[in-house]
Amino acid sequence: MVWASSCWSQEKLEVFAISIWEVWNLRNKWTHRGDYRLFGNEFVSVVTMLEEFRRCRKAVSLGAPSACLASQSWTAPPEGNLRLDIDASFSEDQGVYGAGCVARDSLGRLVIAGCWPDIGASSVEQVELLAVRYGLVFVAEAGLKNLQVFSDSLGAIAKINSPSSMSNEDGFAVEDIHKLQQDLLIQSFLHVPRMVNCVAHAIARFALLVSAPLCWNNLNSLSWLRDLVNADFSAS
């Protein structure tokens, strides 16, 4: 492997490393579970993993957006409560939406964060509303309660707090959000400027570069996510 790293290009090394991992994985499945697959599927699996690895590496290489590091107004929730920041994103090139959220405690520590790619929505405002619903379902599944929820979408927050006139699709989402509000003991839904929502925004952008939902906690979070969380708390 040392010889290969000095002679091969990075692309060849990536293909080699993932291929060796897949062969080892198939060997373990065959040895321990008797799971045998016909030759040919291995190539598809290697290509899929390689594409996912490169998308994730591209996302990580984006690093922490400099604008986020200038955040000055993030405030921690009261002791015993969690703050849930939520945001959505849109890729004009791909024509897809994504969403992300981050929950932190009164000491600014990351409790849990997650992102969801390829959310079905008809508009940016609608995906902001759906992002709130995704975030609430996410923390509910994690068993979290006593929340303050924040979004930089004024329209979404207005519909949640004053659901008077809206489309049927938005109405269904708001109805779900209100049910979750009772179950999760949510104290408030508040609007914040984008600059104050920079961590959730970065996670939502990350969602556009992956093909499946992802989840992090304080132990397995990515370096850029830890940097953003720490910068937010340091500036508060």
C-alpha positions, 0 to 999 in steps of 0.5 A, a space after each residue: 500500500 505504501 508503494 501504491 501511494 507513491 506510484 498511483 494517482 489519488 483516483 486509483 488509490 480510492 478505487 483500490 481501497 474501496 474495492 479491497 474493502 468490498 471484497 473483504 465485506 463479501 468474504 465476511 458475508 459468505 463466511 459468517 452468513 453464507 450470503 453469496 452473490 453472483 459476480 458482477 454486483 460487486 462492481 456496482 457496489 464499489 461504484 456506488 460507494 465511490 460516488 458516495 465517498 466523493 460526494 461526502 469529501 466534496 461536502 467536507 472540503 467546503 468547510 465552515 462558511 466564513 459568514 457563519 463564523 461571524 455569527 454574533 447573536 446565537 443564544 443558548 436555551 434555558 437550562 433543561 431545554 434544547 434549542 433546535 435550529 432548522 433550515 432548508 436548501 435548494 440546488 438550482 443545478 439539480 432541482 432538488 431540495 434538502 433540509 438540516 437541523 441541529 439540537 444543542 443544550 444550554 451549554 451550547 453542546 451538540 446533542 444531535 444533528 441530521 440532514 435529509 436530501 431530495 425532499 419533495 416540495 413545490 416551492 422554497 417556502 414549502 420546503 422550509 415548512 417541511 424542514 420543520 416537520 422533518 426536524 421535529 420527527 427526527 428529535 421525536 425519534 431520538 426521544 428529545 423534549 422541551 424544545 425551542 424551535 428556530 427557523 430563518 423562514 419568516 413565512 414558515 414560522 408565520 404559518 405555524 404560529 397563525 395557521 389561518 389561510 394556506 394550501 392543503 399541502 401546507 395545512 397538512 404539514 402544519 397540522 403534523 407540526 402542531 401535534 408534534 408540538 404537544 408531544 415534544 413540549 415545544 415552548 415556541 417557534 421563532 424566526 431568526 436571521 440567516 446569520 444566526 441560523 448558520 449551523 443548520 444552514 450548513 447542514 442543509 447545504 450538506 444534504 444536497 451532496 449526499 444521497 441518504 439521510 445522515 445523523 450525527 451526535 456529539 461523538 461522531 460529528 464531522 470536524 466542520 460541524 464541530 467547528 461551526 457549533 463551537 464558533 456559534 457558542 463562542 460568539 454568544 
